[in-house]
Every structure is written in structure tokens, then in C-alpha cells.
Amino acid sequence: MGERVSEVVPGYPDRLIPRLGHERDLRARTLTNLYNPRGTAEGAWLDSLHARLDAAVAAAYGWPADIAEEDALARLLALHQAPAPR
């Protein structure tokens, strides 16, 4: 498929440097296939990234890092519906 190169960040999957003739194998590396193992030991690295991203977005809005998804969605809807500042 390609040459596996160790990722710089521990716990992340290796990067693949594609080789000619392995296009079919590389097409199998879809976002769906990447996300399917979330919630398992194999997908722990992606779960960790999403938790960090969620915390960063919450901080950007001035919300608590552990805000519930429903509360975040309600706040986003309220922001969207509010008139724009003039």
C-alpha cells in the first residue's frame, strides 16, 4: 500500500506514504473507515482529539469545557437567531 512512517505524536496511527500501484488500498482509507473504531481501543486516539477539539471550541465561546451537547446546541441556536450587532 505504501510506506508506513511513524507519526510524530505518540498514540496516533502511522502515516502512509503512497506507492504507485496501491491506489485501491488507499481508497479504502476513508473517513468512514477512520471513524468506525471510535469508542474502542483502536479509535482512542481519535476520541482524544475530538475531546480536545470540543474543549477548545467551548473555550472559544466562553463555555465550560464539559458543556453537554444539548446545551451547546441550544446556545448555538440562540446565537444564530440573535440579531447581528450593528
PDB file of N, CA, C and O in Angstrom:
ATOM      1  N   MET A   1       0.836  -1.180   0.000  1.00  0.00           N
ATOM      2  CA  MET A   1       0.000   0.000   0.000  1.00  0.00           C
ATOM      3  C   MET A   1       0.876   1.237   0.000  1.00  0.00           C
ATOM      4  O   MET A   1       0.661   2.162  -0.783  1.00  0.00           O
ATOM      5  N   GLY A   2       1.832   1.249   0.853  1.00  0.00           N
ATOM      6  CA  GLY A   2       2.712   2.395   0.962  1.00  0.00           C
ATOM      7  C   GLY A   2       3.649   2.198   2.126  1.00  0.00           C
ATOM      8  O   GLY A   2       3.568   1.214   2.862  1.00  0.00           O
ATOM      9  N   GLU A   3       4.519   3.134   2.272  1.00  0.00           N
ATOM     10  CA  GLU A   3       5.475   3.072   3.377  1.00  0.00           C
ATOM     11  C   GLU A   3       4.819   3.664   4.618  1.00  0.00           C
ATOM     12  O   GLU A   3       4.270   4.765   4.572  1.00  0.00           O
ATOM     13  N   ARG A   4       4.877   2.929   5.727  1.00  0.00           N
ATOM     14  CA  ARG A   4       4.339   3.440   6.989  1.00  0.00           C
ATOM     15  C   ARG A   4       5.435   4.249   7.675  1.00  0.00           C
ATOM     16  O   ARG A   4       6.558   3.780   7.861  1.00  0.00           O
ATOM     17  N   VAL A   5       5.079   5.473   8.044  1.00  0.00           N
ATOM     18  CA  VAL A   5       6.012   6.361   8.722  1.00  0.00           C
ATOM     19  C   VAL A   5       5.427   6.663  10.090  1.00  0.00           C
ATOM     20  O   VAL A   5       4.275   7.083  10.200  1.00  0.00           O
ATOM     21  N   SER A   6       6.213   6.451  11.126  1.00  0.00           N
ATOM     22  CA  SER A   6       5.722   6.699  12.480  1.00  0.00           C
ATOM     23  C   SER A   6       5.270   8.142  12.611  1.00  0.00           C
ATOM     24  O   SER A   6       5.933   9.064  12.136  1.00  0.00           O
ATOM     25  N   GLU A   7       4.135   8.320  13.260  1.00  0.00           N
ATOM     26  CA  GLU A   7       3.605   9.659  13.481  1.00  0.00           C
ATOM     27  C   GLU A   7       4.465  10.352  14.526  1.00  0.00           C
ATOM     28  O   GLU A   7       5.067   9.706  15.384  1.00  0.00           O
ATOM     29  N   VAL A   8       4.511  11.658  14.442  1.00  0.00           N
ATOM     30  CA  VAL A   8       5.306  12.456  15.369  1.00  0.00           C
ATOM     31  C   VAL A   8       4.699  12.417  16.766  1.00  0.00           C
ATOM     32  O   VAL A   8       5.422  12.441  17.762  1.00  0.00           O
ATOM     33  N   VAL A   9       3.376  12.357  16.837  1.00  0.00           N
ATOM     34  CA  VAL A   9       2.680  12.378  18.114  1.00  0.00           C
ATOM     35  C   VAL A   9       2.389  10.949  18.550  1.00  0.00           C
ATOM     36  O   VAL A   9       1.741  10.206  17.813  1.00  0.00           O
ATOM     37  N   PRO A  10       2.854  10.545  19.735  1.00  0.00           N
ATOM     38  CA  PRO A  10       2.592   9.185  20.205  1.00  0.00           C
ATOM     39  C   PRO A  10       1.091   8.913  20.316  1.00  0.00           C
ATOM     40  O   PRO A  10       0.320   9.788  20.712  1.00  0.00           O
ATOM     41  N   GLY A  11       0.692   7.702  19.965  1.00  0.00           N
ATOM     42  CA  GLY A  11      -0.698   7.293  20.064  1.00  0.00           C
ATOM     43  C   GLY A  11      -1.503   7.514  18.799  1.00  0.00           C
ATOM     44  O   GLY A  11      -2.615   7.000  18.681  1.00  0.00           O
ATOM     45  N   TYR A  12      -0.965   8.268  17.848  1.00  0.00           N
ATOM     46  CA  TYR A  12      -1.649   8.483  16.575  1.00  0.00           C
ATOM     47  C   TYR A  12      -1.245   7.370  15.625  1.00  0.00           C
ATOM     48  O   TYR A  12      -0.159   6.806  15.758  1.00  0.00           O
ATOM     49  N   PRO A  13      -2.102   7.049  14.672  1.00  0.00           N
ATOM     50  CA  PRO A  13      -1.728   5.999  13.717  1.00  0.00           C
ATOM     51  C   PRO A  13      -0.602   6.471  12.799  1.00  0.00           C
ATOM     52  O   PRO A  13      -0.420   7.668  12.578  1.00  0.00           O
ATOM     53  N   ASP A  14       0.139   5.512  12.277  1.00  0.00           N
ATOM     54  CA  ASP A  14       1.220   5.836  11.350  1.00  0.00           C
ATOM     55  C   ASP A  14       0.666   6.530  10.115  1.00  0.00           C
ATOM     56  O   ASP A  14      -0.471   6.299   9.705  1.00  0.00           O
ATOM     57  N   ARG A  15       1.492   7.380   9.538  1.00  0.00           N
ATOM     58  CA  ARG A  15       1.135   7.997   8.257  1.00  0.00           C
ATOM     59  C   ARG A  15       1.516   7.027   7.155  1.00  0.00           C
ATOM     60  O   ARG A  15       2.441   6.230   7.312  1.00  0.00           O
ATOM     61  N   LEU A  16       0.812   7.096   6.053  1.00  0.00           N
ATOM     62  CA  LEU A  16       1.130   6.261   4.898  1.00  0.00           C
ATOM     63  C   LEU A  16       1.652   7.144   3.781  1.00  0.00           C
ATOM     64  O   LEU A  16       1.001   8.114   3.393  1.00  0.00           O
ATOM     65  N   ILE A  17       2.817   6.812   3.268  1.00  0.00           N
ATOM     66  CA  ILE A  17       3.365   7.475   2.100  1.00  0.00           C
ATOM     67  C   ILE A  17       2.996   6.585   0.919  1.00  0.00           C
ATOM     68  O   ILE A  17       3.525   5.480   0.801  1.00  0.00           O
ATOM     69  N   PRO A  18       2.090   7.043   0.032  1.00  0.00           N
ATOM     70  CA  PRO A  18       1.574   6.179  -1.034  1.00  0.00           C
ATOM     71  C   PRO A  18       2.646   5.727  -2.014  1.00  0.00           C
ATOM     72  O   PRO A  18       3.609   6.443  -2.288  1.00  0.00           O
ATOM     73  N   ARG A  19       2.458   4.541  -2.526  1.00  0.00           N
ATOM     74  CA  ARG A  19       3.311   3.993  -3.582  1.00  0.00           C
ATOM     75  C   ARG A  19       2.448   3.729  -4.804  1.00  0.00           C
ATOM     76  O   ARG A  19       1.270   3.392  -4.687  1.00  0.00           O
ATOM     77  N   LEU A  20       3.036   3.884  -5.956  1.00  0.00           N
ATOM     78  CA  LEU A  20       2.321   3.593  -7.194  1.00  0.00           C
ATOM     79  C   LEU A  20       1.855   2.145  -7.191  1.00  0.00           C
ATOM     80  O   LEU A  20       2.568   1.254  -6.728  1.00  0.00           O
ATOM     81  N   GLY A  21       0.663   1.919  -7.708  1.00  0.00           N
ATOM     82  CA  GLY A  21       0.120   0.571  -7.781  1.00  0.00           C
ATOM     83  C   GLY A  21      -0.725   0.187  -6.584  1.00  0.00           C
ATOM     84  O   GLY A  21      -1.297  -0.903  -6.563  1.00  0.00           O
ATOM     85  N   HIS A  22      -0.818   1.056  -5.583  1.00  0.00           N
ATOM     86  CA  HIS A  22      -1.584   0.738  -4.374  1.00  0.00           C
ATOM     87  C   HIS A  22      -2.788   1.666  -4.214  1.00  0.00           C
ATOM     88  O   HIS A  22      -3.277   1.870  -3.104  1.00  0.00           O
ATOM     89  N   GLU A  23      -3.254   2.217  -5.312  1.00  0.00           N
ATOM     90  CA  GLU A  23      -4.361   3.166  -5.262  1.00  0.00           C
ATOM     91  C   GLU A  23      -5.619   2.545  -4.660  1.00  0.00           C
ATOM     92  O   GLU A  23      -6.341   3.201  -3.909  1.00  0.00           O
ATOM     93  N   ARG A  24      -5.880   1.286  -4.987  1.00  0.00           N
ATOM     94  CA  ARG A  24      -7.086   0.619  -4.479  1.00  0.00           C
ATOM     95  C   ARG A  24      -7.045   0.522  -2.955  1.00  0.00           C
ATOM     96  O   ARG A  24      -8.046   0.786  -2.289  1.00  0.00           O
ATOM     97  N   ASP A  25      -5.898   0.147  -2.405  1.00  0.00           N
ATOM     98  CA  ASP A  25      -5.764   0.054  -0.947  1.00  0.00           C
ATOM     99  C   ASP A  25      -5.958   1.421  -0.294  1.00  0.00           C
ATOM    100  O   ASP A  25      -6.606   1.538   0.746  1.00  0.00           O
ATOM    101  N   LEU A  26      -5.395   2.437  -0.910  1.00  0.00           N
ATOM    102  CA  LEU A  26      -5.504   3.772  -0.331  1.00  0.00           C
ATOM    103  C   LEU A  26      -6.935   4.292  -0.368  1.00  0.00           C
ATOM    104  O   LEU A  26      -7.340   5.041   0.521  1.00  0.00           O
ATOM    105  N   ARG A  27      -7.703   3.909  -1.380  1.00  0.00           N
ATOM    106  CA  ARG A  27      -9.105   4.335  -1.451  1.00  0.00           C
ATOM    107  C   ARG A  27      -9.913   3.766  -0.285  1.00  0.00           C
ATOM    108  O   ARG A  27     -10.953   4.321   0.069  1.00  0.00           O
ATOM    109  N   ALA A  28      -9.455   2.675   0.311  1.00  0.00           N
ATOM    110  CA  ALA A  28     -10.153   2.089   1.462  1.00  0.00           C
ATOM    111  C   ALA A  28      -9.949   2.925   2.727  1.00  0.00           C
ATOM    112  O   ALA A  28     -10.652   2.726   3.718  1.00  0.00           O
ATOM    113  N   ARG A  29      -9.002   3.851   2.700  1.00  0.00           N
ATOM    114  CA  ARG A  29      -8.742   4.715   3.866  1.00  0.00           C
ATOM    115  C   ARG A  29      -9.681   5.920   3.811  1.00  0.00           C
ATOM    116  O   ARG A  29      -9.255   7.046   3.554  1.00  0.00           O
ATOM    117  N   THR A  30     -10.953   5.663   4.055  1.00  0.00           N
ATOM    118  CA  THR A  30     -11.972   6.706   4.006  1.00  0.00           C
ATOM    119  C   THR A  30     -12.229   7.264   5.400  1.00  0.00           C
ATOM    120  O   THR A  30     -11.809   6.681   6.400  1.00  0.00           O
ATOM    121  N   LEU A  31     -12.919   8.393   5.459  1.00  0.00           N
ATOM    122  CA  LEU A  31     -13.301   8.942   6.758  1.00  0.00           C
ATOM    123  C   LEU A  31     -14.218   7.988   7.507  1.00  0.00           C
ATOM    124  O   LEU A  31     -14.125   7.866   8.729  1.00  0.00           O
ATOM    125  N   THR A  32     -15.101   7.313   6.783  1.00  0.00           N
ATOM    126  CA  THR A  32     -15.986   6.344   7.431  1.00  0.00           C
ATOM    127  C   THR A  32     -15.168   5.258   8.107  1.00  0.00           C
ATOM    128  O   THR A  32     -15.415   4.923   9.265  1.00  0.00           O
ATOM    129  N   ASN A  33     -14.203   4.710   7.399  1.00  0.00           N
ATOM    130  CA  ASN A  33     -13.368   3.656   7.981  1.00  0.00           C
ATOM    131  C   ASN A  33     -12.494   4.195   9.106  1.00  0.00           C
ATOM    132  O   ASN A  33     -12.156   3.460  10.033  1.00  0.00           O
ATOM    133  N   LEU A  34     -12.127   5.464   9.034  1.00  0.00           N
ATOM    134  CA  LEU A  34     -11.345   6.075  10.101  1.00  0.00           C
ATOM    135  C   LEU A  34     -12.189   6.222  11.364  1.00  0.00           C
ATOM    136  O   LEU A  34     -11.705   5.982  12.470  1.00  0.00           O
ATOM    137  N   TYR A  35     -13.457   6.618  11.194  1.00  0.00           N
ATOM    138  CA  TYR A  35     -14.324   6.894  12.338  1.00  0.00           C
ATOM    139  C   TYR A  35     -15.006   5.653  12.904  1.00  0.00           C
ATOM    140  O   TYR A  35     -15.441   5.687  14.055  1.00  0.00           O
ATOM    141  N   ASN A  36     -15.118   4.579  12.165  1.00  0.00           N
ATOM    142  CA  ASN A  36     -15.810   3.381  12.656  1.00  0.00           C
ATOM    143  C   ASN A  36     -15.272   2.865  13.987  1.00  0.00           C
ATOM    144  O   ASN A  36     -16.075   2.455  14.825  1.00  0.00           O
ATOM    145  N   PRO A  37     -13.958   2.860  14.234  1.00  0.00           N
ATOM    146  CA  PRO A  37     -13.485   2.315  15.516  1.00  0.00           C
ATOM    147  C   PRO A  37     -13.605   3.261  16.705  1.00  0.00           C
ATOM    148  O   PRO A  37     -13.136   2.925  17.793  1.00  0.00           O
ATOM    149  N   ARG A  38     -14.222   4.439  16.535  1.00  0.00           N
ATOM    150  CA  ARG A  38     -14.362   5.337  17.688  1.00  0.00           C
ATOM    151  C   ARG A  38     -15.093   4.613  18.808  1.00  0.00           C
ATOM    152  O   ARG A  38     -16.017   3.837  18.567  1.00  0.00           O
ATOM    153  N   GLY A  39     -14.665   4.879  20.033  1.00  0.00           N
ATOM    154  CA  GLY A  39     -15.260   4.229  21.189  1.00  0.00           C
ATOM    155  C   GLY A  39     -14.608   2.899  21.526  1.00  0.00           C
ATOM    156  O   GLY A  39     -15.024   2.217  22.463  1.00  0.00           O
ATOM    157  N   THR A  40     -13.581   2.530  20.758  1.00  0.00           N
ATOM    158  CA  THR A  40     -12.828   1.302  21.025  1.00  0.00           C
ATOM    159  C   THR A  40     -11.379   1.680  21.300  1.00  0.00           C
ATOM    160  O   THR A  40     -10.987   2.833  21.116  1.00  0.00           O
ATOM    161  N   ALA A  41     -10.590   0.715  21.737  1.00  0.00           N
ATOM    162  CA  ALA A  41      -9.170   0.977  21.989  1.00  0.00           C
ATOM    163  C   ALA A  41      -8.468   1.442  20.719  1.00  0.00           C
ATOM    164  O   ALA A  41      -7.593   2.306  20.772  1.00  0.00           O
ATOM    165  N   GLU A  42      -8.846   0.877  19.588  1.00  0.00           N
ATOM    166  CA  GLU A  42      -8.226   1.247  18.315  1.00  0.00           C
ATOM    167  C   GLU A  42      -8.530   2.700  17.937  1.00  0.00           C
ATOM    168  O   GLU A  42      -7.710   3.355  17.293  1.00  0.00           O
ATOM    169  N   GLY A  43      -9.685   3.200  18.328  1.00  0.00           N
ATOM    170  CA  GLY A  43     -10.075   4.566  17.986  1.00  0.00           C
ATOM    171  C   GLY A  43      -9.847   5.573  19.099  1.00  0.00           C
ATOM    172  O   GLY A  43     -10.308   6.710  19.004  1.00  0.00           O
ATOM    173  N   ALA A  44      -9.139   5.175  20.159  1.00  0.00           N
ATOM    174  CA  ALA A  44      -8.928   6.064  21.307  1.00  0.00           C
ATOM    175  C   ALA A  44      -8.210   7.353  20.918  1.00  0.00           C
ATOM    176  O   ALA A  44      -8.499   8.412  21.475  1.00  0.00           O
ATOM    177  N   TRP A  45      -7.285   7.277  19.977  1.00  0.00           N
ATOM    178  CA  TRP A  45      -6.551   8.482  19.563  1.00  0.00           C
ATOM    179  C   TRP A  45      -7.509   9.509  18.964  1.00  0.00           C
ATOM    180  O   TRP A  45      -7.345  10.708  19.194  1.00  0.00           O
ATOM    181  N   LEU A  46      -8.514   9.057  18.195  1.00  0.00           N
ATOM    182  CA  LEU A  46      -9.467   9.971  17.577  1.00  0.00           C
ATOM    183  C   LEU A  46     -10.443  10.509  18.620  1.00  0.00           C
ATOM    184  O   LEU A  46     -10.825  11.678  18.562  1.00  0.00           O
ATOM    185  N   ASP A  47     -10.847   9.675  19.566  1.00  0.00           N
ATOM    186  CA  ASP A  47     -11.706  10.135  20.655  1.00  0.00           C
ATOM    187  C   ASP A  47     -11.009  11.239  21.442  1.00  0.00           C
ATOM    188  O   ASP A  47     -11.629  12.234  21.815  1.00  0.00           O
ATOM    189  N   SER A  48      -9.716  11.055  21.689  1.00  0.00           N
ATOM    190  CA  SER A  48      -8.935  12.049  22.418  1.00  0.00           C
ATOM    191  C   SER A  48      -8.866  13.366  21.652  1.00  0.00           C
ATOM    192  O   SER A  48      -9.013  14.438  22.237  1.00  0.00           O
ATOM    193  N   LEU A  49      -8.645  13.282  20.350  1.00  0.00           N
ATOM    194  CA  LEU A  49      -8.605  14.501  19.534  1.00  0.00           C
ATOM    195  C   LEU A  49      -9.937  15.231  19.559  1.00  0.00           C
ATOM    196  O   LEU A  49      -9.974  16.457  19.669  1.00  0.00           O
ATOM    197  N   HIS A  50     -11.027  14.489  19.459  1.00  0.00           N
ATOM    198  CA  HIS A  50     -12.343  15.122  19.467  1.00  0.00           C
ATOM    199  C   HIS A  50     -12.631  15.773  20.814  1.00  0.00           C
ATOM    200  O   HIS A  50     -13.232  16.846  20.861  1.00  0.00           O
ATOM    201  N   ALA A  51     -12.216  15.152  21.898  1.00  0.00           N
ATOM    202  CA  ALA A  51     -12.419  15.747  23.222  1.00  0.00           C
ATOM    203  C   ALA A  51     -11.642  17.058  23.335  1.00  0.00           C
ATOM    204  O   ALA A  51     -12.152  18.042  23.870  1.00  0.00           O
ATOM    205  N   ARG A  52     -10.411  17.067  22.832  1.00  0.00           N
ATOM    206  CA  ARG A  52      -9.601  18.293  22.865  1.00  0.00           C
ATOM    207  C   ARG A  52     -10.207  19.373  21.974  1.00  0.00           C
ATOM    208  O   ARG A  52     -10.228  20.548  22.342  1.00  0.00           O
ATOM    209  N   LEU A  53     -10.695  18.979  20.813  1.00  0.00           N
ATOM    210  CA  LEU A  53     -11.329  19.934  19.906  1.00  0.00           C
ATOM    211  C   LEU A  53     -12.603  20.505  20.523  1.00  0.00           C
ATOM    212  O   LEU A  53     -12.840  21.711  20.456  1.00  0.00           O
ATOM    213  N   ASP A  54     -13.422  19.644  21.124  1.00  0.00           N
ATOM    214  CA  ASP A  54     -14.651  20.104  21.777  1.00  0.00           C
ATOM    215  C   ASP A  54     -14.333  21.107  22.883  1.00  0.00           C
ATOM    216  O   ASP A  54     -15.016  22.124  23.013  1.00  0.00           O
ATOM    217  N   ALA A  55     -13.306  20.830  23.677  1.00  0.00           N
ATOM    218  CA  ALA A  55     -12.918  21.737  24.760  1.00  0.00           C
ATOM    219  C   ALA A  55     -12.425  23.072  24.203  1.00  0.00           C
ATOM    220  O   ALA A  55     -12.731  24.126  24.761  1.00  0.00           O
ATOM    221  N   ALA A  56     -11.666  23.034  23.110  1.00  0.00           N
ATOM    222  CA  ALA A  56     -11.159  24.268  22.501  1.00  0.00           C
ATOM    223  C   ALA A  56     -12.299  25.119  21.947  1.00  0.00           C
ATOM    224  O   ALA A  56     -12.293  26.341  22.097  1.00  0.00           O
ATOM    225  N   VAL A  57     -13.272  24.479  21.309  1.00  0.00           N
ATOM    226  CA  VAL A  57     -14.421  25.220  20.767  1.00  0.00           C
ATOM    227  C   VAL A  57     -15.231  25.821  21.914  1.00  0.00           C
ATOM    228  O   VAL A  57     -15.640  26.980  21.842  1.00  0.00           O
ATOM    229  N   ALA A  58     -15.464  25.046  22.964  1.00  0.00           N
ATOM    230  CA  ALA A  58     -16.203  25.564  24.119  1.00  0.00           C
ATOM    231  C   ALA A  58     -15.473  26.764  24.715  1.00  0.00           C
ATOM    232  O   ALA A  58     -16.102  27.768  25.049  1.00  0.00           O
ATOM    233  N   ALA A  59     -14.163  26.671  24.850  1.00  0.00           N
ATOM    234  CA  ALA A  59     -13.382  27.789  25.393  1.00  0.00           C
ATOM    235  C   ALA A  59     -13.494  29.021  24.504  1.00  0.00           C
ATOM    236  O   ALA A  59     -13.569  30.143  25.005  1.00  0.00           O
ATOM    237  N   ALA A  60     -13.507  28.823  23.198  1.00  0.00           N
ATOM    238  CA  ALA A  60     -13.617  29.948  22.267  1.00  0.00           C
ATOM    239  C   ALA A  60     -14.944  30.687  22.446  1.00  0.00           C
ATOM    240  O   ALA A  60     -15.011  31.900  22.245  1.00  0.00           O
ATOM    241  N   TYR A  61     -15.981  29.971  22.818  1.00  0.00           N
ATOM    242  CA  TYR A  61     -17.285  30.590  23.059  1.00  0.00           C
ATOM    243  C   TYR A  61     -17.433  31.058  24.509  1.00  0.00           C
ATOM    244  O   TYR A  61     -18.428  31.699  24.849  1.00  0.00           O
ATOM    245  N   GLY A  62     -16.465  30.750  25.359  1.00  0.00           N
ATOM    246  CA  GLY A  62     -16.558  31.115  26.765  1.00  0.00           C
ATOM    247  C   GLY A  62     -17.444  30.181  27.563  1.00  0.00           C
ATOM    248  O   GLY A  62     -17.965  30.557  28.613  1.00  0.00           O
ATOM    249  N   TRP A  63     -17.615  28.972  27.073  1.00  0.00           N
ATOM    250  CA  TRP A  63     -18.446  27.974  27.727  1.00  0.00           C
ATOM    251  C   TRP A  63     -17.556  27.006  28.502  1.00  0.00           C
ATOM    252  O   TRP A  63     -16.358  26.915  28.235  1.00  0.00           O
ATOM    253  N   PRO A  64     -18.142  26.277  29.469  1.00  0.00           N
ATOM    254  CA  PRO A  64     -17.349  25.275  30.186  1.00  0.00           C
ATOM    255  C   PRO A  64     -16.934  24.132  29.251  1.00  0.00           C
ATOM    256  O   PRO A  64     -17.665  23.777  28.327  1.00  0.00           O
ATOM    257  N   ALA A  65     -15.771  23.575  29.503  1.00  0.00           N
ATOM    258  CA  ALA A  65     -15.245  22.500  28.644  1.00  0.00           C
ATOM    259  C   ALA A  65     -16.136  21.266  28.666  1.00  0.00           C
ATOM    260  O   ALA A  65     -16.175  20.512  27.694  1.00  0.00           O
ATOM    261  N   ASP A  66     -16.848  21.056  29.762  1.00  0.00           N
ATOM    262  CA  ASP A  66     -17.681  19.854  29.880  1.00  0.00           C
ATOM    263  C   ASP A  66     -19.153  20.132  29.560  1.00  0.00           C
ATOM    264  O   ASP A  66     -20.037  19.415  30.030  1.00  0.00           O
ATOM    265  N   ILE A  67     -19.414  21.170  28.763  1.00  0.00           N
ATOM    266  CA  ILE A  67     -20.797  21.512  28.412  1.00  0.00           C
ATOM    267  C   ILE A  67     -21.457  20.327  27.701  1.00  0.00           C
ATOM    268  O   ILE A  67     -20.845  19.675  26.854  1.00  0.00           O
ATOM    269  N   ALA A  68     -22.695  20.067  28.055  1.00  0.00           N
ATOM    270  CA  ALA A  68     -23.439  18.973  27.418  1.00  0.00           C
ATOM    271  C   ALA A  68     -23.741  19.355  25.971  1.00  0.00           C
ATOM    272  O   ALA A  68     -23.930  20.529  25.655  1.00  0.00           O
ATOM    273  N   GLU A  69     -23.784  18.359  25.106  1.00  0.00           N
ATOM    274  CA  GLU A  69     -24.040  18.612  23.689  1.00  0.00           C
ATOM    275  C   GLU A  69     -25.358  19.358  23.486  1.00  0.00           C
ATOM    276  O   GLU A  69     -25.428  20.282  22.676  1.00  0.00           O
ATOM    277  N   GLU A  70     -26.395  18.966  24.212  1.00  0.00           N
ATOM    278  CA  GLU A  70     -27.701  19.628  24.074  1.00  0.00           C
ATOM    279  C   GLU A  70     -27.616  21.100  24.457  1.00  0.00           C
ATOM    280  O   GLU A  70     -28.213  21.950  23.797  1.00  0.00           O
ATOM    281  N   ASP A  71     -26.866  21.409  25.535  1.00  0.00           N
ATOM    282  CA  ASP A  71     -26.708  22.805  25.952  1.00  0.00           C
ATOM    283  C   ASP A  71     -25.922  23.599  24.913  1.00  0.00           C
ATOM    284  O   ASP A  71     -26.265  24.743  24.613  1.00  0.00           O
ATOM    285  N   ALA A  72     -24.882  23.002  24.370  1.00  0.00           N
ATOM    286  CA  ALA A  72     -24.088  23.686  23.344  1.00  0.00           C
ATOM    287  C   ALA A  72     -24.944  23.970  22.114  1.00  0.00           C
ATOM    288  O   ALA A  72     -24.881  25.062  21.550  1.00  0.00           O
ATOM    289  N   LEU A  73     -25.740  22.994  21.700  1.00  0.00           N
ATOM    290  CA  LEU A  73     -26.602  23.201  20.536  1.00  0.00           C
ATOM    291  C   LEU A  73     -27.642  24.286  20.795  1.00  0.00           C
ATOM    292  O   LEU A  73     -27.924  25.094  19.910  1.00  0.00           O
ATOM    293  N   ALA A  74     -28.212  24.313  21.993  1.00  0.00           N
ATOM    294  CA  ALA A  74     -29.196  25.344  22.335  1.00  0.00           C
ATOM    295  C   ALA A  74     -28.545  26.727  22.314  1.00  0.00           C
ATOM    296  O   ALA A  74     -29.144  27.687  21.828  1.00  0.00           O
ATOM    297  N   ARG A  75     -27.333  26.830  22.833  1.00  0.00           N
ATOM    298  CA  ARG A  75     -26.629  28.118  22.834  1.00  0.00           C
ATOM    299  C   ARG A  75     -26.257  28.545  21.419  1.00  0.00           C
ATOM    300  O   ARG A  75     -26.345  29.725  21.080  1.00  0.00           O
ATOM    301  N   LEU A  76     -25.847  27.598  20.602  1.00  0.00           N
ATOM    302  CA  LEU A  76     -25.523  27.930  19.209  1.00  0.00           C
ATOM    303  C   LEU A  76     -26.765  28.410  18.463  1.00  0.00           C
ATOM    304  O   LEU A  76     -26.693  29.359  17.681  1.00  0.00           O
ATOM    305  N   LEU A  77     -27.889  27.766  18.699  1.00  0.00           N
ATOM    306  CA  LEU A  77     -29.136  28.183  18.062  1.00  0.00           C
ATOM    307  C   LEU A  77     -29.501  29.600  18.497  1.00  0.00           C
ATOM    308  O   LEU A  77     -29.896  30.425  17.673  1.00  0.00           O
ATOM    309  N   ALA A  78     -29.368  29.880  19.795  1.00  0.00           N
ATOM    310  CA  ALA A  78     -29.679  31.222  20.299  1.00  0.00           C
ATOM    311  C   ALA A  78     -28.753  32.263  19.665  1.00  0.00           C
ATOM    312  O   ALA A  78     -29.203  33.349  19.300  1.00  0.00           O
ATOM    313  N   LEU A  79     -27.478  31.943  19.534  1.00  0.00           N
ATOM    314  CA  LEU A  79     -26.543  32.865  18.886  1.00  0.00           C
ATOM    315  C   LEU A  79     -26.920  33.091  17.429  1.00  0.00           C
ATOM    316  O   LEU A  79     -26.853  34.214  16.929  1.00  0.00           O
ATOM    317  N   HIS A  80     -27.311  32.035  16.762  1.00  0.00           N
ATOM    318  CA  HIS A  80     -27.675  32.126  15.348  1.00  0.00           C
ATOM    319  C   HIS A  80     -28.932  32.971  15.150  1.00  0.00           C
ATOM    320  O   HIS A  80     -29.044  33.708  14.171  1.00  0.00           O
ATOM    321  N   GLN A  81     -29.868  32.861  16.080  1.00  0.00           N
ATOM    322  CA  GLN A  81     -31.134  33.576  15.951  1.00  0.00           C
ATOM    323  C   GLN A  81     -31.062  35.022  16.436  1.00  0.00           C
ATOM    324  O   GLN A  81     -31.944  35.825  16.130  1.00  0.00           O
ATOM    325  N   ALA A  82     -30.024  35.355  17.184  1.00  0.00           N
ATOM    326  CA  ALA A  82     -29.892  36.719  17.707  1.00  0.00           C
ATOM    327  C   ALA A  82     -29.580  37.686  16.566  1.00  0.00           C
ATOM    328  O   ALA A  82     -28.879  37.335  15.617  1.00  0.00           O
ATOM    329  N   PRO A  83     -30.107  38.906  16.669  1.00  0.00           N
ATOM    330  CA  PRO A  83     -29.789  39.884  15.631  1.00  0.00           C
ATOM    331  C   PRO A  83     -28.292  40.203  15.640  1.00  0.00           C
ATOM    332  O   PRO A  83     -27.643  40.191  16.686  1.00  0.00           O
ATOM    333  N   ALA A  84     -27.776  40.482  14.475  1.00  0.00           N
ATOM    334  CA  ALA A  84     -26.354  40.819  14.359  1.00  0.00           C
ATOM    335  C   ALA A  84     -26.105  42.183  14.992  1.00  0.00           C
ATOM    336  O   ALA A  84     -26.935  43.085  14.880  1.00  0.00           O
ATOM    337  N   PRO A  85     -24.962  42.333  15.656  1.00  0.00           N
ATOM    338  CA  PRO A  85     -24.647  43.650  16.232  1.00  0.00           C
ATOM    339  C   PRO A  85     -24.464  44.684  15.121  1.00  0.00           C
ATOM    340  O   PRO A  85     -23.971  44.377  14.036  1.00  0.00           O
ATOM    341  N   ARG A  86     -24.869  45.900  15.417  1.00  0.00           N
ATOM    342  CA  ARG A  86     -24.745  46.978  14.412  1.00  0.00           C
ATOM    343  C   ARG A  86     -23.645  47.913  14.772  1.00  0.00           C
ATOM    344  O   ARG A  86     -23.392  48.877  14.049  1.00  0.00           O
TER     345      ARG A  86
END
